[in-house]
């Protein structure tokens, strides 16, 4: 485990999500209950972790407010959340007591080699710049046991740089990449993961903010 690099983009992302912590805590209450596709993907992930038979320890990388922790625990997993934002971690500890959360950078995860039976990256890989992806995905491969699982959800796009957060009128902004399915699968494959499931959900312009298609991957560590 090594220290993650510090740069202006990382500081901006951290500070923006510090501002968003209480906003997300309010907006995302019960959100998963109305998302059957996301529950199905997480359910498949959990079943495959159990089938692997080495344990139930999973990292929730980019855990935000910790909203997935109770659901993962209900699937028989033991989640450990990490997030770049100290405020997100504070809110997660407050709102989801009894679960482990700590501040950490995806490029320097606080887990030993092959310590995890799986890892969930739920809308958290989109903030990685092209230069940061090899290190970050290498960290995911490092901490997951051979044969362990990775599940990720992401916004589908053309891999171009966007600016996020600016429509919320909170005085924040950060870099984000809506990933192409082919590009994300290629990057994770290069890090040592093989696709088990690749799925997409179409845009729902009239839905709760789903203005672009969503992508889901479940992968196994080689």
C-alpha positions in Angstrom: 0.0 0.0 0.0 1.4 3.4 -1.0 0.3 6.9 -0.5 -2.1 8.3 -3.2 -0.9 11.3 -5.2 -2.3 14.7 -4.2 -3.3 17.1 -6.9 -5.7 19.9 -7.6 -8.3 17.6 -9.3 -8.3 15.3 -6.3 -8.7 18.2 -3.9 -11.5 19.6 -5.9 -13.3 16.2 -6.0 -12.9 15.8 -2.2 -14.1 19.2 -1.4 -17.1 19.0 -3.7 -18.2 15.7 -2.2 -17.8 17.1 1.3 -20.4 19.7 0.2 -22.6 16.9 -1.3 -22.5 14.6 1.7 -25.7 15.9 3.5 -27.4 16.5 0.1 -26.8 12.8 -0.9 -27.9 11.7 2.6 -31.3 13.3 2.1 -31.8 12.5 -1.6 -30.7 8.9 -1.7 -32.7 7.6 1.3 -34.6 4.6 0.0 -33.2 5.1 -3.5 -32.2 1.4 -3.9 -35.6 0.2 -3.0 -36.9 1.7 -6.3 -34.0 0.3 -8.4 -34.7 -3.4 -9.2 -32.0 -3.6 -11.8 -29.3 -2.4 -9.3 -30.6 -4.8 -6.6 -30.4 -7.7 -9.1 -26.8 -6.8 -10.1 -25.8 -6.6 -6.4 -27.6 -9.8 -5.7 -25.7 -11.6 -8.5 -22.4 -10.2 -7.1 -23.3 -11.5 -3.6 -24.3 -14.9 -4.9 -21.0 -15.3 -6.8 -19.0 -14.2 -3.7 -20.7 -16.8 -1.7 -20.2 -19.4 -4.4 -16.5 -18.6 -4.5 -16.4 -19.9 -0.9 -13.4 -18.0 0.5 -15.3 -15.6 2.7 -17.7 -12.6 2.8 -15.4 -9.6 3.2 -16.1 -6.9 0.5 -14.9 -3.4 0.0 -17.4 -0.7 -0.8 -15.0 1.6 -2.7 -16.4 5.1 -3.0 -19.0 4.3 -0.5 -20.4 7.8 -0.2 -23.0 8.0 2.6 -22.8 4.3 3.2 -26.2 3.5 1.7 -25.2 0.2 0.3 -23.8 -1.2 3.5 -27.1 -2.5 5.0 -28.2 -4.0 1.7 -24.9 -5.8 1.3 -25.0 -7.0 4.8 -28.6 -8.3 4.2 -27.1 -10.4 1.3 -24.8 -12.0 3.8 -21.7 -9.9 3.0 -19.4 -8.0 5.4 -18.9 -4.6 3.9 -16.0 -2.2 4.6 -16.6 1.3 3.1 -14.0 3.7 2.0 -14.4 7.2 0.4 -12.2 10.1 -0.6 -14.5 12.6 1.2 -14.2 12.9 5.0 -17.7 14.4 5.2 -19.1 11.4 3.3 -17.4 9.1 5.8 -18.7 11.1 8.7 -22.3 10.9 7.4 -21.9 7.2 6.7 -20.7 6.5 10.2 -23.6 8.5 11.6 -26.3 7.1 9.4 -25.1 3.5 9.1 -23.7 2.7 12.6 -22.2 -0.7 13.1 -20.4 -0.7 9.8 -16.7 0.1 9.1 -16.0 3.3 7.1 -12.8 5.1 6.6 -11.3 7.9 4.4 -9.1 6.5 1.6 -8.2 7.1 -2.0 -8.9 4.5 -4.7 -5.3 4.8 -5.9 -4.0 3.6 -2.4 -6.6 1.3 -0.8 -6.2 0.5 2.9 -6.5 -3.2 2.4 -3.8 -5.9 2.4 -3.0 -7.9 -0.7 -5.8 -10.4 -1.6 -7.7 -9.3 1.6 -11.1 -9.0 0.0 -13.5 -11.6 -1.4 -15.0 -8.9 -3.5 -15.3 -5.2 -4.1 -18.2 -2.9 -5.1 -17.5 0.4 -7.0 -21.0 1.9 -7.3 -20.7 5.0 -9.5 -17.2 5.6 -8.2 -14.9 4.7 -11.1 -16.2 7.6 -13.2 -14.0 10.2 -11.4 -10.7 8.6 -12.5 -8.7 10.4 -15.2 -7.2 8.2 -17.9 -3.8 8.7 -16.3 -5.1 7.5 -12.9 -6.9 4.4 -14.1 -4.0 1.9 -14.4 -3.0 2.6 -10.8 -6.5 2.6 -9.4 -7.6 -0.6 -11.2 -4.3 -2.2 -10.2 -5.2 -1.4 -6.6 -8.6 -3.2 -7.1 -6.8 -6.2 -8.5 -4.3 -6.2 -5.7 -6.8 -6.3 -2.8 -9.2 -8.8 -4.4 -8.5 -12.5 -4.0 -7.9 -14.6 -7.2 -11.4 -15.7 -8.2 -13.0 -12.9 -6.2 -15.6 -10.5 -7.7 -15.9 -6.9 -8.6 -19.2 -5.1 -9.3 -19.5 -1.6 -10.7 -22.3 0.7 -11.8 -21.5 3.7 -14.0 -23.0 6.3 -16.4 -22.6 5.4 -20.0 -21.0 7.9 -22.4 -18.2 8.3 -24.9 -15.3 8.5 -22.4 -14.9 12.2 -22.9 -14.2 14.6 -19.9 -17.2 16.3 -18.4 -17.8 18.7 -15.5 -20.0 17.4 -12.8 -21.8 19.1 -9.9 -22.4 22.5 -11.6 -26.1 22.1 -12.1 -26.7 21.8 -8.4 -26.1 25.5 -7.7 -23.8 24.7 -4.8 -20.7 26.4 -6.1 -18.9 23.1 -6.8 -17.5 21.3 -9.8 -15.4 18.3 -10.5 -14.1 16.2 -13.4 -16.1 13.1 -14.4 -16.0 10.7 -17.3 -19.1 8.9 -18.5 -17.5 5.6 -19.6 -18.1 3.6 -22.7 -18.8 -0.1 -21.9 -16.0 -1.2 -24.2 -13.5 1.2 -22.7 -14.3 0.3 -19.1 -14.2 -3.5 -19.8 -10.9 -3.0 -21.6 -9.4 -1.1 -18.7 -10.5 -3.6 -16.1 -9.5 -6.5 -18.3 -6.0 -5.1 -18.5 -5.9 -5.0 -14.6 -6.8 -8.7 -14.4 -10.6 -8.9 -14.3 -12.8 -11.0 -16.6 -16.4 -10.0 -17.4 -19.1 -12.3 -15.9 -22.0 -9.9 -16.7 -22.3 -6.8 -18.8 -25.6 -5.0 -18.7 -27.1 -1.7 -19.6 -30.2 0.2 -18.5 -31.7 2.8 -21.0 -32.1 6.5 -20.2 -35.3 7.4 -18.4 -35.8 11.1 -19.2 -38.9 11.2 -17.1 -37.4 9.3 -14.2 -35.5 10.4 -11.1 -32.5 12.0 -12.8 -31.7 9.2 -15.1 -31.0 11.3 -18.1 -28.3 9.0 -19.6 -28.0 5.2 -19.9 -26.5 3.3 -16.9 -24.0 0.5 -17.2 -23.3 -2.5 -14.9 -20.5 -4.9 -14.8 -19.7 -7.9 -12.6 -16.2 -9.3 -13.1 -14.0 -12.0 -11.7 -10.4 -11.6 -10.6 -8.1 -13.8 -12.7 
